[in-house]
Amino acid sequence: MYGHAVRLTEDRSTAEDVVSLTFLEAWRLRERLLPDAEVSGDAGDGLRAWLFGIAANVLRNPRRSARRHRAALSRLPGTVYGP
């Protein structure tokens, strides 16, 4: 997971944050995966894909948040922020 995060972020410090947030989010959402893993008997592949998906979302969230913040600021009267 860390190697994947380093490749995506190109920064070791940011990658550490991404991995940390990924596993924190995975722990929070663990009940969504566990019932499926118990039925299939092959939890490894599903878990790996699930974690990579969470990591991708962790990386997207700050960008989405910044975009929403800029959009909100641009709607304020008298601001100079553009799209």
N, C-alpha and C positions, 0 to 999 in steps of 0.2 A: 504494500500500500504506500509506504514511504517513497519508494523508487518511482512509482506512478505519479505521486504528488510532486516530486522534484522535477520530473519531466514536464508536467503541466505548468508548474509555476516558475520554473527556472530559478528558484530561490529556496535554499535549504530551510531558512527560518520560517518562511511562509508555508513550506511543505509540512513542517512539524505542526504548525497550527491547523492545517487542513486535516492531517491524520488525526490529531487530537479531537477536532470537531466531528470528524467522520465517525470515530468510535463512540463518542458521546451521543451522537444522533442515532447510531446503530443500537446502542444500549436502550435509548429511549423508545425506539420503534421495534425492539426485539420480538415482541409478541406477534407482529405482522408476519415475520418470517418463520418462526419456530413451528407453528402447526403444519405448514407446507413441507418443511424439511423432515419432519417426523413421518409424514405419509410417504414421501418419495424414497426415503432411505439414502439418498445421495445428496447430503447437505452441502458438500464442499463447493461444487460448481455454482449452485444457487446463491450461496453465501458470498462468494467472491464477486459475482456479478452485482449482487445487492450492495455490497460495500463500495464497489467502483461507482455505482449509480449515486450513492450518497455522497461520495467524494466530489463527483461532478456537480451535484447540487450545492454542496458547500462552497465550491469555487464560483458558481454562478450567483449565489445570493448577494455578495457584496456589490457586484456589478449591477444587479437589478435594483438593489437598494439605492445606490448612487444615482442611477437613472431616474428613479422615482423622486428622489430628493431634488435633483435638478429640475425635473418637470414641475414639481410643486413650487419651487422658488421662481420659476419662470412665469407662473400664474399670478404671483404677487404683484400688486401695482407698484410701479416705480423701480422695478429691478432691471438689471442689465444682463441677466443670465439668458442665454439663448439655448436652442436645442442641441 
